[in-house]
Amino acid sequence: MDALTVAEALELIRINEEAMSTQFETWLTITFASIVSVFVGKHLLNRVMRWLVTLLYLLASLMVIAMTLYLAESNAQIVALLAGRGVAVAGPVFAGSVALCLFLAGVGTTVYFIHMDTESGGN
């Protein structure tokens, strides 16, 4: 990585940030699809199927967060390399924190929605 120019390192950071945004968009799509499919097919889902949908959703969410963390770690290494060369790069701490909070709230809400008791008026 020492052979990278400053411009190449900065470009890699931007590419990683785009990839993280893509991961977040993928997770939003998975979440929306899960909510819509459970809502539309609620009459077809028994208890076992609800847990299978939950497991699939949680595994997909885990994959997205794992890939995002991998990309963030890669960015941190590039930023450290640049810092060693005297180039300061600000990290998106606030944006990352908000995205993580939204991710956690979204996962919790979606799992709740999947298991919501529709018989007692939980529609």
Helices and strands as residue ranges (DSSP letters): H 6-40, H 47-84, H 93-114
